[in-house]
Amino acid sequence: MMSVFAEFERNMIRTRVEEGRTRAREKGVHLGRKSTIPAKEVIALKKSGKSVSAICKELDIHRSSVYRLLETSTHKV
């Protein structure tokens, strides 16, 4: 019987959290942690002709981070 109440309460919590997240998104609130990688700098370096490897070494970031930023930046343009 206790497990039924626990499951019911968990579902209620999940519903309230999702409603809160939805309201936050509607207000334009950014969810998640702040980016630690300078996206504008990565894009500028790539546009200046630097290779991905050179960007990685200069900014001390991983290749996949550079590729991800470059891919998402092309979708925004």
DSSP file (Angstrom, degrees, kcal/mol; ACC not computed):
  #  RESIDUE AA STRUCTURE BP1 BP2  ACC     N-H-->O    O-->H-N    N-H-->O    O-->H-N    TCO  KAPPA ALPHA  PHI   PSI    X-CA   Y-CA   Z-CA
    1    1 A M     >        0   0    0      0, 0.0     4,-1.7     0, 0.0     3,-0.2   0.000 360.0 360.0 360.0 -39.5    0.0    0.0    0.0
    2    2 A M  H  >  +     0   0    0      1,-0.2     4,-2.5     2,-0.2     5,-0.2   0.878 360.0  55.3 -63.9 -36.8    2.9    2.4    0.8
    3    3 A S  H  > S+     0   0    0      1,-0.2     4,-2.4     2,-0.2    -1,-0.2   0.850 103.8  54.9 -66.6 -31.8    4.4    1.8   -2.6
    4    4 A V  H  > S+     0   0    0      2,-0.2     4,-2.2     1,-0.2    -1,-0.2   0.925 111.0  44.5 -64.8 -44.7    1.2    2.8   -4.3
    5    5 A F  H  X S+     0   0    0     -4,-1.7     4,-2.7     2,-0.2    -2,-0.2   0.884 112.8  51.8 -66.6 -38.6    1.2    6.1   -2.4
    6    6 A A  H  X S+     0   0    0     -4,-2.5     4,-2.3     2,-0.2    -2,-0.2   0.910 111.1  47.0 -64.4 -42.3    4.9    6.6   -3.1
    7    7 A E  H  X S+     0   0    0     -4,-2.4     4,-2.2     2,-0.2    -2,-0.2   0.906 112.1  50.5 -65.7 -41.4    4.4    6.1   -6.8
    8    8 A F  H  X S+     0   0    0     -4,-2.2     4,-2.0     2,-0.2    -2,-0.2   0.931 111.6  47.7 -61.4 -46.3    1.4    8.4   -6.8
    9    9 A E  H  X S+     0   0    0     -4,-2.7     4,-2.4     1,-0.2    -2,-0.2   0.899 110.1  52.6 -63.0 -40.9    3.5   11.1   -5.0
   10   10 A R  H  X S+     0   0    0     -4,-2.3     4,-2.5     1,-0.2    -1,-0.2   0.897 108.7  49.8 -62.5 -40.7    6.4   10.7   -7.4
   11   11 A N  H  X S+     0   0    0     -4,-2.2     4,-2.2     2,-0.2    -1,-0.2   0.876 109.8  51.4 -64.9 -37.7    4.1   11.1  -10.4
   12   12 A M  H  X S+     0   0    0     -4,-2.0     4,-2.4     2,-0.2    -2,-0.2   0.919 110.9  47.9 -64.6 -43.6    2.7   14.3   -8.9
   13   13 A I  H  X S+     0   0    0     -4,-2.4     4,-2.6     1,-0.2     5,-0.2   0.930 110.9  51.1 -62.2 -45.7    6.2   15.7   -8.3
   14   14 A R  H  X S+     0   0    0     -4,-2.5     4,-2.2     1,-0.2    -1,-0.2   0.899 110.6  49.2 -59.3 -42.0    7.2   14.8  -11.9
   15   15 A T  H  X S+     0   0    0     -4,-2.2     4,-2.2     2,-0.2    -1,-0.2   0.924 111.8  47.8 -64.3 -45.3    4.1   16.6  -13.2
   16   16 A R  H  X S+     0   0    0     -4,-2.4     4,-2.1     2,-0.2    -2,-0.2   0.896 111.9  50.1 -64.3 -40.2    4.7   19.7  -11.2
   17   17 A V  H  X S+     0   0    0     -4,-2.6     4,-2.4     2,-0.2    -1,-0.2   0.933 111.1  48.2 -64.1 -45.5    8.4   19.9  -12.2
   18   18 A E  H  X S+     0   0    0     -4,-2.2     4,-2.3     1,-0.2    -1,-0.2   0.884 110.4  51.6 -64.0 -38.4    7.5   19.5  -15.9
   19   19 A E  H  X S+     0   0    0     -4,-2.2     4,-2.3     2,-0.2    -1,-0.2   0.902 110.2  50.0 -63.7 -40.0    4.9   22.2  -15.7
   20   20 A G  H  X S+     0   0    0     -4,-2.1     4,-2.2     2,-0.2    -2,-0.2   0.904 110.4  49.0 -64.4 -42.2    7.4   24.5  -14.1
   21   21 A R  H  X S+     0   0    0     -4,-2.4     4,-2.5     2,-0.2    -2,-0.2   0.900 110.1  51.9 -64.2 -40.1    9.9   23.8  -16.8
   22   22 A T  H  X S+     0   0    0     -4,-2.3     4,-2.1     2,-0.2    -2,-0.2   0.927 110.7  47.5 -62.7 -45.4    7.3   24.5  -19.5
   23   23 A R  H  X S+     0   0    0     -4,-2.3     4,-1.5     1,-0.2    -1,-0.2   0.892 111.4  51.7 -62.5 -39.2    6.4   27.9  -17.9
   24   24 A A  H  X>S+     0   0    0     -4,-2.2     5,-2.6     1,-0.2     4,-0.6   0.915 109.0  49.7 -64.5 -42.7   10.1   28.8  -17.6
   25   25 A R  H ><5S+     0   0    0     -4,-2.5     3,-0.9     1,-0.2    -1,-0.2   0.888 107.9  54.1 -62.9 -38.6   10.7   28.0  -21.3
   26   26 A E  H 3<5S+     0   0    0     -4,-2.1    -1,-0.2     1,-0.3    -2,-0.2   0.836 108.0  50.0 -64.1 -32.4    7.7   30.1  -22.2
   27   27 A K  H 3<5S-     0   0    0     -4,-1.5    -1,-0.3    -5,-0.2    -2,-0.2   0.559 120.2-112.0 -81.6  -8.4    9.2   33.0  -20.3
   28   28 A G  T <<5 +     0   0    0     -3,-0.9     2,-0.3    -4,-0.6    -3,-0.2   0.660  59.6 159.6  87.3  17.3   12.5   32.5  -22.1
   29   29 A V      < -     0   0    0     -5,-2.6     2,-0.5    -6,-0.2    -1,-0.3  -0.557  41.5-124.1 -74.9 134.7   14.5   31.3  -19.1
   30   30 A H        -     0   0    0     -2,-0.3     2,-0.4     2,-0.0    -1,-0.1  -0.687  24.3-154.2 -81.0 125.4   17.6   29.3  -20.0
   31   31 A L        +     0   0    0     -2,-0.5     2,-0.1     2,-0.0   -10,-0.0  -0.814  54.5  29.9 -99.8 141.0   17.6   25.9  -18.4
   32   32 A G  S    S-     0   0    0     -2,-0.4     2,-0.1     2,-0.0    -2,-0.0  -0.417  97.9 -42.4 104.8 177.8   20.9   24.1  -17.7
   33   33 A R        -     0   0    0     -2,-0.1     2,-0.1     1,-0.1     3,-0.1  -0.366  64.3 -95.7 -81.6 161.8   24.4   25.3  -16.8
   34   34 A K        -     0   0    0      1,-0.1     2,-0.2    -2,-0.1    -1,-0.1  -0.446  45.0-101.4 -75.1 148.0   26.1   28.2  -18.5
   35   35 A S        -     0   0    0      1,-0.1    -1,-0.1    -2,-0.1     4,-0.0  -0.460  26.4-167.7 -71.1 138.2   28.5   27.4  -21.4
   36   36 A T        +     0   0    0     -2,-0.2    -1,-0.1    -3,-0.1    -2,-0.0   0.463  66.1  84.5-102.2  -4.9   32.1   27.4  -20.6
   37   37 A I  S    S-     0   0    0     28,-0.0     2,-1.5     1,-0.0     3,-0.1  -0.865  83.5-125.1-102.7 128.1   33.3   27.4  -24.2
   38   38 A P     >  -     0   0    0      0, 0.0     4,-2.1     0, 0.0     3,-0.2  -0.541  29.9-177.0 -73.5  92.2   33.5   30.7  -26.0
   39   39 A A  H  > S+     0   0    0     -2,-1.5     4,-2.4     1,-0.2     5,-0.2   0.886  78.9  52.4 -60.9 -42.4   31.3   29.9  -29.0
   40   40 A K  H  > S+     0   0    0      1,-0.2     4,-2.4     2,-0.2    -1,-0.2   0.881 109.6  50.1 -63.2 -36.8   31.8   33.2  -30.7
   41   41 A E  H  > S+     0   0    0     -3,-0.2     4,-2.5     2,-0.2    -1,-0.2   0.897 109.4  50.8 -68.7 -40.1   35.6   32.9  -30.5
   42   42 A V  H  X S+     0   0    0     -4,-2.1     4,-2.1     2,-0.2    -2,-0.2   0.933 112.9  46.1 -61.6 -45.7   35.5   29.3  -31.9
   43   43 A I  H  X S+     0   0    0     -4,-2.4     4,-2.4     1,-0.2    -2,-0.2   0.907 112.7  50.1 -64.6 -42.6   33.4   30.5  -34.9
   44   44 A A  H  X S+     0   0    0     -4,-2.4     4,-1.7     1,-0.2    -1,-0.2   0.907 110.3  49.9 -63.6 -41.8   35.6   33.6  -35.4
   45   45 A L  H  <>S+     0   0    0     -4,-2.5     5,-2.1     1,-0.2     4,-0.3   0.896 111.7  48.5 -63.7 -39.6   38.7   31.4  -35.4
   46   46 A K  H ><5S+     0   0    0     -4,-2.1     3,-1.4     1,-0.2    -2,-0.2   0.906 110.4  50.9 -67.5 -40.8   37.2   29.0  -37.9
   47   47 A K  H 3<5S+     0   0    0     -4,-2.4    -1,-0.2     1,-0.3    -2,-0.2   0.810 103.2  60.3 -66.0 -28.8   36.1   31.9  -40.2
   48   48 A S  T 3<5S-     0   0    0     -4,-1.7    -1,-0.3    -5,-0.2    -2,-0.2   0.542 126.3-100.6 -77.1  -4.8   39.7   33.2  -40.1
   49   49 A G  T < 5S+     0   0    0     -3,-1.4    -3,-0.2     1,-0.3    -2,-0.1   0.505  71.0 146.9 104.5   5.4   40.9   30.0  -41.6
   50   50 A K      < -     0   0    0     -5,-2.1    -1,-0.3     1,-0.1     2,-0.1  -0.437  46.9-117.6 -74.6 149.5   42.2   28.1  -38.6
   51   51 A S     >  -     0   0    0     -2,-0.1     4,-2.2     1,-0.1     5,-0.2  -0.367  23.6-110.4 -79.6 164.9   41.9   24.3  -38.5
   52   52 A V  H  > S+     0   0    0      1,-0.2     4,-2.5     2,-0.2     5,-0.2   0.895 119.6  53.5 -62.4 -40.3   39.9   22.5  -35.9
   53   53 A S  H  > S+     0   0    0      1,-0.2     4,-2.2     2,-0.2    -1,-0.2   0.905 108.5  49.0 -62.1 -41.3   43.1   21.1  -34.4
   54   54 A A  H  > S+     0   0    0      2,-0.2     4,-2.4     1,-0.2    -1,-0.2   0.890 110.8  50.3 -65.9 -39.2   44.5   24.6  -34.1
   55   55 A I  H  X S+     0   0    0     -4,-2.2     4,-2.5     2,-0.2     5,-0.2   0.914 109.7  51.5 -63.9 -42.8   41.4   25.9  -32.4
   56   56 A C  H  X>S+     0   0    0     -4,-2.5     5,-1.4     1,-0.2     4,-1.3   0.920 112.9  44.4 -60.1 -45.3   41.4   23.0  -30.0
   57   57 A K  H  <5S+     0   0    0     -4,-2.2    -1,-0.2     2,-0.2    -2,-0.2   0.904 114.3  49.1 -67.7 -41.0   45.0   23.6  -29.0
   58   58 A E  H  <5S+     0   0    0     -4,-2.4    -2,-0.2     1,-0.2    -1,-0.2   0.900 123.5  29.9 -66.9 -41.3   44.5   27.4  -28.7
   59   59 A L  H  <5S-     0   0    0     -4,-2.5    -1,-0.2    -5,-0.2    -2,-0.2   0.502 102.5-127.0 -98.0  -5.2   41.4   27.2  -26.6
   60   60 A D  T  <5 +     0   0    0     -4,-1.3     2,-0.3    -5,-0.2    -3,-0.2   0.950  63.6 130.7  56.4  54.3   42.3   23.9  -24.8
   61   61 A I      < -     0   0    0     -5,-1.4    -1,-0.2    -6,-0.2     2,-0.1  -0.850  60.7 -91.9-130.3 167.4   39.0   22.3  -25.7
   62   62 A H    >>  -     0   0    0     -2,-0.3     4,-1.5     1,-0.1     3,-0.6  -0.461  29.1-120.5 -83.2 151.5   38.0   18.9  -27.2
   63   63 A R  H 3> S+     0   0    0      1,-0.2     4,-2.7     2,-0.2     5,-0.2   0.879 112.0  56.9 -56.5 -42.0   37.5   18.4  -31.0
   64   64 A S  H 3> S+     0   0    0      1,-0.2     4,-2.4     2,-0.2    -1,-0.2   0.842 103.6  54.4 -63.8 -31.8   33.9   17.3  -30.5
   65   65 A S  H <> S+     0   0    0     -3,-0.6     4,-2.3     2,-0.2    -1,-0.2   0.909 109.6  47.2 -66.6 -41.3   33.1   20.5  -28.8
   66   66 A V  H  X S+     0   0    0     -4,-1.5     4,-2.6     2,-0.2     5,-0.2   0.949 113.6  47.0 -64.8 -48.9   34.4   22.5  -31.7
   67   67 A Y  H  X S+     0   0    0     -4,-2.7     4,-2.4     1,-0.2    -2,-0.2   0.904 112.1  51.1 -60.9 -41.1   32.5   20.4  -34.3
   68   68 A R  H  X S+     0   0    0     -4,-2.4     4,-2.5    -5,-0.2     5,-0.2   0.925 112.0  46.5 -62.6 -44.8   29.3   20.7  -32.2
   69   69 A L  H  X S+     0   0    0     -4,-2.3     4,-2.0     1,-0.2    -2,-0.2   0.903 113.1  48.7 -64.9 -41.2   29.6   24.5  -32.0
   70   70 A L  H  X S+     0   0    0     -4,-2.6     4,-1.3     2,-0.2    -1,-0.2   0.882 112.2  49.3 -66.8 -37.2   30.3   24.8  -35.7
   71   71 A E  H  X S+     0   0    0     -4,-2.4     4,-1.0    -5,-0.2     3,-0.2   0.932 113.4  44.9 -67.7 -45.1   27.4   22.6  -36.6
   72   72 A T  H  X S+     0   0    0     -4,-2.5     4,-1.1     1,-0.2    -2,-0.2   0.820 109.4  56.8 -69.9 -28.9   24.9   24.4  -34.4
   73   73 A S  H  X S+     0   0    0     -4,-2.0     4,-1.2     1,-0.2    -1,-0.2   0.832 102.7  54.5 -71.7 -30.2   26.2   27.8  -35.6
   74   74 A T  H  < S+     0   0    0     -4,-1.3    -1,-0.2    -3,-0.2    -2,-0.2   0.801 105.3  53.9 -72.1 -27.2   25.5   26.9  -39.2
   75   75 A H  H  < S+     0   0    0     -4,-1.0    -1,-0.2     1,-0.2    -2,-0.2   0.809 108.4  49.7 -73.8 -29.0   21.9   26.1  -38.3
   76   76 A K  H  <        0   0    0     -4,-1.1    -2,-0.2     1,-0.2    -1,-0.2   0.768 360.0 360.0 -79.8 -26.5   21.4   29.5  -36.7
   77   77 A V     <        0   0    0     -4,-1.2    -1,-0.2     0, 0.0    -2,-0.1   0.481 360.0 360.0 -77.7 360.0   22.8   31.5  -39.7
